[in-house]
Amino acid sequence: MAMSAPDRPLLSVEDLTIEIAGASVVDGVSFAVQPGEVMALVGESGCGKSLTSYALLGLLPDVAERTAGSVRLADTDLAALPPRRLRKARGKDISIIFQEPSASLDPLATVGAQIAEALRQHEAVSRREALARARDMLEAVSIPDPDRRLHQYPFELSGGMCQRIMIAIALICGPRVLVADEPTTALDVTIQAQILDLMKRLVAERGTSIVLITHDMGVVADIADHVAVMYAGRIAEIAPVDDLFARPAHPYTALLLASVPRLDVAPKATLATIEGLVPSPGDFGEGCRFTDRCPLASERCRAEQPPLFEERPGHRTACWHRDRVGEIARAAA
């Protein structure tokens, strides 16, 4: 697989559309990730984040079908590869950390065997060499006493260690892109901070690009370079992380940020919330999918789907009333 030029994205997703039972659950999603960059896909549950991440590796469930779009890693369209070539790229060029390590790791195989298996799928190495490299990878992801852990089973380890093992499996073949699907959801705050520090170290030391799937805006602020906010299968806003937090240009983004708990509010103050629920694919309608929950919604919003407008260089938003989004932030302050 050819290396990408320095001025081109390493990973480029264009007009990705995924359907389930004829309904578009991911609709025209586009974003790009530069080498050594962390791109976060954020939004509530049901917005299409995880389906998007699975589509990057060709791992969609049987009920879902990619009906349009491309997923390019450097000069290769992963979405167009035949299954055998895609299996070779998966794990070696692009890899994934699944959301629940306890459900992804084999309880009947040792940690070392599972990491070594991932390596031997892509490289002609002996079992002894594979285990030696697995041991080195455990050390690289800060697992204490790696010689002992190599021979233990996942059920003998903590949730934080199992997540590190998932990262070790994903990284053993040196992929250029790592997709992390809610990698800190089931972890306590201390372990979550350790996992985020580990991911930042991977970017700094290995130049790994990361596509981070999350609903936690605190995690986004800590690790991401760019953010794509998804709602009901579409990109609502995409921007550099600092610009998005400072000046959100979509009502959904502004409400997400307003609902994050803050330390500078009065004790027992009511938390801000977003009223209503993400609509089901059969109820999307013709216009903006956030209309029924949006305080700025108008008849035009119900009738016409807004395109992604260039709000500022590198900052795009899909909103007809983007000039009024500041009203939401001021009301929540």
N, C-alpha and C positions, 0 to 999 in steps of 0.2 A: 504494500500500500504506500503510495507516494506521500512524502512529507509535504505539509502545507507551507506556502510562502509566508514570511513574517508579517506581511500586511494583509493577510487573508484570514478569515475565521478558521479555527480548527474544526469546529462543528457548526454546521449550518442547517437549520430546519426551515423549510419553505412550504407554506400553505398546507400543513399537515391536517388532514381530515379523517376522523375515525367515526364509523357508524355502528350502532347496535340496533338491530331490528328496524333498519331504515331511518333511524333518527341520528342526527349528527351530535355526538357527545363531545367530540373535539372538532372545532370548526375553523379551518384556515389559520392554524397557529404557526407563527414564524418567529424565530429568534436565532441569534448567532452567539457563539462562545469562542473567545480568543484563547490562544495558548496560555496556560497558567492563570486562567480567570475562573472565578466562581460566579455562575449564573443561578439565581434562585427563582424557582417557580412557586408562587405563593397564592393562597386563596383558601376558601372554606372547603370542607369535605364535600365531594360531589362536583367540584369545578373542573375535573378532567386532568389534574396534575399527574396522578399516578399512571393513568392510561397513556398520557404523553410520554412519560419516562419509559414505560414498557415498549412503546412503539419505536423508541430510539434503537432498541436492541432486537426488534422483531419478536417480542415476547408477549404480544397481545393475547388475551384469552380467546377461546374458540368463538365466543358469542360476538366478539368485536372484529371489525374489518377496516383496514386502512384503505380508503377509497380515493384519496388524492394526496399529493404532496411528496416531498423528497426529504431524506435525512442524509446529508453529506458529511462524511468524515474525511477531511482534506479533499482529495479528488475522487473519492469513491462514494457512490450513492448506496448507502447501506440498505435502503428500502427496496432497491432493485436487484440486490444480490440473490442468487439461488440459495436454497437452504444450506447446502454444504459449505459454500464460501462464507455465508453469514455466521455459521457455527465457528469457523476459523477466526473470524474477526471478533466474535463475542468472547470476551475474556482476555484476549490478547491486545486488541486495539481499543475496545470500549467495554467497560465492565460496570456491574451494578451492585450496590449494597441494598438488600431488601429491607423492608420496614421492620419485620419481626425476626430477629436472629433465631429465636427459639423454634420458629416454624420452618426456618430455612436450613438449619444445620441438621445433619443426620445423627440421631441420638445413639445409633449403634456403631458409629465409626469414630475413631479417635480424631482429635484435632489435627494431628500431623498428617494422618491419612487423607483428610478432606482437603487440606491445603495442597498436599503433594498431588492429589488427583487433578486439581485444577491446573497445575503446572504440566503434568504429563499428558494432558489433553492437547497441549499446544507445542510441547518441546520433546525431542527424543532424548530423555535423560533416564538414568537408572533410578530405581526406587530409593537407593541409598542417597544419591545426589539430590533427588527431589525432597527427601526428608531433611537433608542438611540445609537446603535453601528454605524449606518451610520453617525450620528452626530460626534461621537468620531473619525471616520475615516477621516471626513472632516478636523477636527483639526489636525490629524496626517499628512495630506498632506499640511498643512499650508494654509488652506482656512480661511481668516479672517471672523469673525462673523458667525461661522458655524450654529448657531441656526436660523439665518435669511436665509442663503443660502440653508438650508435644504428644504425650502418651495418655493424656486424660480425655474424658468424654465431655461433650457440651453440658450435660446435666450436672457435672461436677463443678461448673464454673458460674460466676456471677453474670448478670445481664450485661454489665459493662464489658467484661472480658469476652463474652460471646459476640458482642458488637465489634470489638477489636479483631476477633477471629474472622468475622465476615469481611472486614476491611482487608485483612491479610489475604484472604482467598481472592478478593477482587483485585488486589494489587500484585499478586505473585508473578504475573506475566508482564508486568510493566505497561499497562494500558495508558494511552494518552488522555483518555476521557473516562472519568468516574461519575456514574450516576448514583446519587445517594437519595433513596426514597425514605423520607422521614427518619433519618438515622439516629435521632436522639429522643424520639417520642416516648419510649417506654423507660427512659432512664431518669434517675434523680438528678437534681441540679448540679451536684458536684461531678458526677460521672459525665453528664452532658457537657460540661465545660472542658473536661479532659478530651472527650471525643472531638469537640470543635477545635481545640488546640492541635490535636493530631492531624486533622484535616488541613488546617492552615500550614502546618509543617510540611505536609505532602506537597502542597502548592509551592511553597518556598524552596524546598530541597529537590523535588523531582520535576517541577514544572507541570504537574498534573492539572488538567482542566476539570472542573467539577460542575455538574448540573445538580443542584440541591433542590429537592422537593420538600416543602415545609408549609405549615400554617403559622409558625411561630415567628412573629416579626422581630423578636429579640435575637433569635438565631440569625435572621437575615441581616440585621444591623451589625452583628459581630463578625460575620464571615464573608458576606456577598460583595461582589464588585458591581454587578448589574442585577436588576430585579424585573421579572415579568409577572404582573398581577393577572391571574386568570379568574374569570367568572363565567359559569355556565358554558364551559367549553371554548370560550374565546379569550383572546388577550384584551384586557381592559386598559392596561397601561404598561409601558416598558421604559426603563430609565436607569441611569447610574444610581447606585444606592443612596448616596448623599443627597442628590437632587430630589429623589422620590420622597425621602423622609422630610426634607425641608419644604418642598413645594409640590405636594401631590396634585395631580391635574385631573383625576377622575373621582367622582363621588364615592365609589366603592373603596378606593384606596384611602381616601380621607377618613371614611368611617372605620375602616380596619385599623388605621393608626390611632384614631380617637378611642377605640375600644381596648387598646393596650393599657393594662394597669400602670399607674404612675405613682411615684413616691411623693410628689409635691402637691397632692390633692388632700382635701380635708379628711380626717378620719371618718369612717363609715359613710363616705360619700357614695352615691349611686354610680356604679360603673356604666359607661356608655355601651350601648348595644346596637346591633343592626337588626331592625325588626324584620320578621318574616323569614322565609327559607329560600334556598337556591331552588329554582323551578326544575321540574323533571323535564327530560328532553321532549316529551310530547306537548309541553305547555310553553315552549320558548316564544312563539309568536314571531312577527316580522321585524320588529324594531329592536331597540336595545334590550337585552335580556335582564338588565338590572332595574328596568322601569318601575316595577311594582314595589320596589323597596327604596327607591331613590327620592330624597326630598326635593330634588330639582327637576323631576320628570315633567315633561310637557307632551302635548299631542304628537309633536314631531318625533319624540323619543319612542312613542308607541308605534308609530307608522314606519319609521325609517331606521335602518341599522347604520350607526355612525361608522365611518372609516377611522383608521388610526391617523390622527392629525399630528404633525410635527409641532409640538408645543415649544420646544427649545432644541438646540442641537443634541441629538442622541436621546431626546425625551419625547415619546409619542403617547397619545391617549385617544381612546375611542369614546368621545363625549361631545354632544352638541352644545352643552352648557359649561364647557371647561373654564370659561372666564369667570364663573360664579362659584367654583369649587372652594375658594377661600372662605366663603360664607359658612361652610360646614366646619372647617377648622376653627373659625372664630366662635361659632356657637358651642363647640365642644370644650373650648379653653376655659 
